[in-house]
């Protein structure tokens, strides 16, 4: 566990997570409420290991800060309203366009919102090996993490703000868009999960999930391009719900635990959400900051118009006939 304490003007002390970048090196990014010079002290497993000789200078001002909920609406930390308009750009386009390039095009078109998945088929999942590659233990692959760097940079420049989708249903489903057969955590592939249903309760699965959540917060939370952490895409399709509806409580408890964990880490207090069909047991989402239902009915307007957001802000992240 590596952290950095930044000591700055007016006695300010800010702790930020550090993240591994390869070759034995760690990095940490500071966004601070006060401009000026900050002395950086590195903490490893609770003990001071170094104070950097050169101060870090914070001078560039963020345009509006970070996105928050404001009643049933969204606003930046400086009070500027934010109304999300855009479309999902889950993964790399089939014509070769990268997600980062897609963010640039979205910004030029006037869009300011998207959803982007941690998908393995376009190499954005850091714990999923590339073809022919074997990853030991809990190590995260750097190439996908660098891809997310590029996405955040391009989205920020384009003024597009996205939901960072940390998990999706396919790897934990045997029935819907299933990727379970190829999952590196599947015991058939040398992993530790005999059944995808157990993802939500297995201690090692939880440990590795938290490794990813911590790393994502450490490396990307400083970007205002991240509107929110979206824990799961369409969690209603996982085996723990679709094939074993009696275990929906496990999914609810997992969401509560992971949301609390993310919020305990994120110094910039990004919103946290998760998505599903509009009729999933709402207790799965008791801890989210805003609702993110998806619907594909015969009558889209009727489905959207009849949905109740349970006193939370929200909007439909996907819809179609």
C-alpha positions, 0 to 999 in steps of 0.5 A: 500500500503506497500513499503520498501525503502532500503538505502545502499552503496554509498548513494543508495536508492532502493524502492521495493514493499512489499507483504502480506504473511498471519498472518498480515505479509508483506515481501519484496525482494531486488535484488540490483546493489551493494552488501553490507548492506541495512537499510530497512524502511517500508512505509505504504500508503506513511508514514514511520511506521518502520525502521528495526533494523537489516540491510539486507545483499545483497551478492549473485550474480545473474549469468547474471541478467534479460532477456532483448530484444536486437534488434530482439534478447534476452540477459541478462543484462550482455550482455550474449545472451539468445535463448529460447528453450523449451515447454509449461508447462501450468499447473500441469501434469495429472500424479501428477507431479507438475509444479515445478517438471516439471521445474526440468525435463525441466532443465535436458533435456536442455530446458531453456524456458517455459510458465506457466498459472495462472490456477485455475484447478491446484490451481495457481489462487489466486483469484479463490476459491478452491472447497467448499471455498468462498473468500470475496472481493479482498482477494488473496489466499495464497496457490496458491501464495506459489505454484508460490514461488516453481515454481520460485525457481525450475525454477531458480535452473534448469536454466529455464526461463518462461513467467508468464501467468497472465490471460487466455481466458477461464474465459472470454469466453462462447465459447472456453475452457469456465470457465465463468460459474464457475468464482467467478466474474460472477454475477451468483456466487455473483460477479460483471460481468454480461457478460465476455465481460465487463472484459476489461472495468468494473472498478472493474474488472480492479481494481482487475486485477491490484491487481493481477498484483501488487502482482505478481510483488511484490512477483516474479519480483525479480526472474530471472526465470521470463523471462516475464509477459504474460498478456493473453493467446490467447486473440482472444478467449475471448467474447470481440473479438470472439463474439463481434469483434467490441469491440477489441478496448476495449481489445487493450486499456486494454492491453495498460493500464495494460502494462503501469501499470506493467512497472510502478511497476517492478524495474527489467524491465521484458519484457511484452508480450501477446499471440494470433492467428497470425491474430489478429489485431496487435494494441492489441499488440502495447505496448508489448516488443515482439510478441508471436503468436500461430498457428495451421494450416495445414502447420505449416512451411508456417504459421510460415515462412509467419508471420511478427513480425512488427519490434519487437522481437518474436517467436511462443509460441505455434504451431502444425498441 
